[in-house]
Amino acid sequence: PINVISDLIGLPIEEREKFHPGADATFAGFGPITQYLEEHFQEMVTYQQWIPTMADRSKLTPGKWGDVMMDAVDEGRIGLDDAVASLNAYLTAGMDTTVNALSATFALFAERPEIWSAVREDQGLLRQVLEEVLRLESPVTGFFRIATQDIQIDGTPIPAGGRVMLHWAAANRDPRHY
Protein backbone atom coordinates (compact mmCIF):
# COMPACT_ATOMS: atom_id res chain seq x y z
CA PRO A 1 0.00 0.00 0.00
CA ILE A 2 2.81 2.45 0.72
CA ASN A 3 4.18 2.17 -2.80
CA VAL A 4 0.78 2.17 -4.49
CA ILE A 5 -0.41 5.30 -2.68
CA SER A 6 2.99 6.96 -3.09
CA ASP A 7 2.94 6.19 -6.83
CA LEU A 8 -0.58 7.60 -7.21
CA ILE A 9 0.47 10.81 -5.46
CA GLY A 10 3.80 10.95 -7.26
CA LEU A 11 6.10 10.89 -4.24
CA PRO A 12 9.77 10.35 -4.89
CA ILE A 13 11.04 6.89 -3.93
CA GLU A 14 13.76 8.31 -1.67
CA GLU A 15 11.13 10.01 0.54
CA ARG A 16 8.96 6.96 1.18
CA GLU A 17 10.86 5.62 4.17
CA LYS A 18 9.35 8.49 6.20
CA PHE A 19 5.84 7.47 5.28
CA HIS A 20 5.02 4.29 7.21
CA PRO A 21 6.38 5.03 10.71
CA GLY A 22 4.92 8.52 10.68
CA ALA A 23 1.52 7.50 9.32
CA ASP A 24 1.33 4.65 11.83
CA ALA A 25 2.12 6.96 14.73
CA THR A 26 -0.38 9.53 13.41
CA PHE A 27 -3.16 6.93 13.41
CA ALA A 28 -2.21 5.93 16.95
CA GLY A 29 -2.76 9.59 17.82
CA PHE A 30 -6.48 9.28 16.98
CA GLY A 31 -6.99 7.14 20.07
CA PRO A 32 -6.11 7.51 23.71
CA ILE A 33 -2.58 8.28 24.81
CA THR A 34 -0.94 4.89 25.11
CA GLN A 35 2.58 3.69 25.70
CA TYR A 36 2.88 3.01 21.96
CA LEU A 37 1.91 6.59 21.12
CA GLU A 38 4.30 7.99 23.71
CA GLU A 39 7.13 5.87 22.30
CA HIS A 40 6.36 6.93 18.72
CA PHE A 41 5.35 10.53 19.31
CA GLN A 42 8.51 11.93 17.69
CA GLU A 43 7.83 9.89 14.53
CA MET A 44 4.39 11.50 14.37
CA VAL A 45 5.89 14.98 14.76
CA THR A 46 8.56 14.26 12.11
CA TYR A 47 5.88 12.97 9.74
CA GLN A 48 3.65 16.02 10.25
CA GLN A 49 6.66 18.25 9.52
CA TRP A 50 7.53 16.19 6.42
CA ILE A 51 4.07 16.32 4.80
CA PRO A 52 4.24 20.05 3.86
CA THR A 53 7.61 19.50 2.19
CA MET A 54 5.88 17.15 -0.26
CA ALA A 55 3.66 19.98 -1.50
CA ASP A 56 6.52 20.97 -3.78
CA ARG A 57 6.09 20.46 -7.49
CA SER A 58 9.82 19.79 -7.96
CA LYS A 59 9.47 16.65 -5.82
CA LEU A 60 6.28 15.32 -7.41
CA THR A 61 5.92 13.21 -10.55
CA PRO A 62 4.16 15.21 -13.28
CA GLY A 63 0.55 14.20 -13.92
CA LYS A 64 0.06 12.38 -10.60
CA TRP A 65 -2.37 13.38 -7.82
CA GLY A 66 0.14 15.58 -6.01
CA ASP A 67 1.02 17.47 -9.18
CA VAL A 68 -2.67 17.96 -10.00
CA MET A 69 -3.19 19.24 -6.44
CA MET A 70 -0.42 21.79 -6.99
CA ASP A 71 -2.13 22.86 -10.24
CA ALA A 72 -5.24 23.65 -8.19
CA VAL A 73 -3.10 25.73 -5.79
CA ASP A 74 -1.44 27.58 -8.69
CA GLU A 75 -4.87 28.32 -10.20
CA GLY A 76 -6.20 29.63 -6.88
CA ARG A 77 -8.91 26.95 -6.60
CA ILE A 78 -7.54 25.76 -3.23
CA GLY A 79 -5.04 27.08 -0.73
CA LEU A 80 -1.67 25.52 -0.01
CA ASP A 81 -2.83 24.47 3.48
CA ASP A 82 -5.76 22.60 1.92
CA ALA A 83 -3.41 20.91 -0.54
CA VAL A 84 -1.14 19.78 2.29
CA ALA A 85 -4.14 18.48 4.25
CA SER A 86 -5.38 16.60 1.17
CA LEU A 87 -1.97 15.04 0.52
CA ASN A 88 -1.88 13.95 4.16
CA ALA A 89 -5.36 12.47 3.86
CA TYR A 90 -4.42 10.57 0.69
CA LEU A 91 -1.29 9.20 2.31
CA THR A 92 -2.64 8.11 5.67
CA ALA A 93 -6.18 7.12 4.75
CA GLY A 94 -5.13 5.29 1.61
CA MET A 95 -2.58 3.21 3.45
CA ASP A 96 -4.61 2.47 6.56
CA THR A 97 -7.81 1.45 4.79
CA THR A 98 -5.94 -0.77 2.33
CA VAL A 99 -4.05 -2.57 5.09
CA ASN A 100 -7.23 -3.06 7.11
CA ALA A 101 -9.26 -4.34 4.15
CA LEU A 102 -6.54 -6.77 3.04
CA SER A 103 -6.03 -8.04 6.58
CA ALA A 104 -9.75 -8.64 7.03
CA THR A 105 -9.90 -10.48 3.70
CA PHE A 106 -6.95 -12.73 4.57
CA ALA A 107 -8.47 -13.42 7.99
CA LEU A 108 -11.77 -14.43 6.35
CA PHE A 109 -9.97 -16.82 3.98
CA ALA A 110 -8.03 -18.33 6.91
CA GLU A 111 -11.14 -18.72 9.09
CA ARG A 112 -13.41 -19.90 6.27
CA PRO A 113 -11.27 -21.97 3.87
CA GLU A 114 -14.39 -22.96 1.92
CA ILE A 115 -14.75 -19.34 0.82
CA TRP A 116 -11.12 -19.28 -0.33
CA SER A 117 -11.73 -22.51 -2.25
CA ALA A 118 -14.86 -21.10 -3.89
CA VAL A 119 -13.01 -17.94 -4.99
CA ARG A 120 -10.13 -20.00 -6.36
CA GLU A 121 -12.61 -22.01 -8.43
CA ASP A 122 -14.65 -19.00 -9.55
CA GLN A 123 -12.77 -15.69 -9.48
CA GLY A 124 -16.01 -13.95 -10.39
CA LEU A 125 -17.00 -14.34 -6.72
CA LEU A 126 -14.11 -12.18 -5.55
CA ARG A 127 -15.97 -8.88 -5.96
CA GLN A 128 -18.87 -10.13 -3.82
CA VAL A 129 -16.48 -11.45 -1.18
CA LEU A 130 -14.61 -8.14 -1.04
CA GLU A 131 -17.86 -6.16 -0.77
CA GLU A 132 -18.97 -8.38 2.11
CA VAL A 133 -15.60 -8.05 3.86
CA LEU A 134 -15.86 -4.26 3.58
CA ARG A 135 -19.36 -4.36 5.06
CA LEU A 136 -18.49 -6.65 7.96
CA GLU A 137 -15.01 -5.39 8.73
CA SER A 138 -15.17 -1.76 7.71
CA PRO A 139 -11.62 -0.52 7.01
CA VAL A 140 -12.56 2.64 8.88
CA THR A 141 -14.70 1.80 11.88
CA GLY A 142 -15.68 5.37 12.58
CA PHE A 143 -14.96 8.97 11.80
CA PHE A 144 -15.75 12.28 13.44
CA ARG A 145 -17.95 14.99 12.01
CA ILE A 146 -18.96 18.42 13.32
CA ALA A 147 -22.67 19.12 13.85
CA THR A 148 -23.73 22.11 11.75
CA GLN A 149 -26.79 22.84 13.88
CA ASP A 150 -28.32 21.94 17.24
CA ILE A 151 -29.99 18.55 17.01
CA GLN A 152 -31.22 15.69 19.19
CA ILE A 153 -30.56 12.06 18.36
CA ASP A 154 -32.55 9.56 20.42
CA GLY A 155 -32.92 12.15 23.17
CA THR A 156 -29.26 13.11 23.25
CA PRO A 157 -28.69 16.80 22.52
CA ILE A 158 -25.84 17.63 20.15
CA PRO A 159 -25.03 21.33 19.94
CA ALA A 160 -23.93 23.04 16.74
CA GLY A 161 -20.16 22.69 16.59
CA GLY A 162 -20.23 19.49 18.66
CA ARG A 163 -18.20 16.50 17.53
CA VAL A 164 -20.10 13.37 16.59
CA MET A 165 -18.59 10.01 15.74
CA LEU A 166 -20.17 8.07 12.91
CA HIS A 167 -19.58 4.42 13.78
CA TRP A 168 -19.79 2.51 10.50
CA ALA A 169 -18.64 -0.81 11.90
CA ALA A 170 -21.73 -0.99 14.11
CA ALA A 171 -24.08 0.15 11.34
CA ASN A 172 -22.77 -2.45 8.93
CA ARG A 173 -23.87 -5.22 11.27
CA ASP A 174 -27.45 -4.07 11.76
CA PRO A 175 -29.56 -7.26 11.57
CA ARG A 176 -32.59 -5.21 10.47
CA HIS A 177 -30.77 -4.40 7.25
CA TYR A 178 -28.41 -7.34 6.57
Sequence and secondary structure as in RCSB ss.txt:
>XXXX:A:sequence
PINVISDLIGLPIEEREKFHPGADATFAGFGPITQYLEEHFQEMVTYQQWIPTMADRSKLTPGKWGDVMMDAVDE
GRIGLDDAVASLNAYLTAGMDTTVNALSATFALFAERPEIWSAVREDQGLLRQVLEEVLRLESPVTGFFRIATQD
IQIDGTPIPAGGRVMLHWAAANRDPRHY
>XXXX:A:secstr
 HHHHHHHHT  GGGGGGHHHHHHHHHHTTS   HHHHHHHHHHHHHHHHGGGG  GGGS TTSHHHHHHHHHHT
TSS HHHHHHHHHHHHHHHHHHHHHHHHHHHHHHHH HHHHHHHHH GGGHHHHHHHHHHHT SS  EEEE SS 
EEETTEEE TT EEEE HHHHTT TTT 
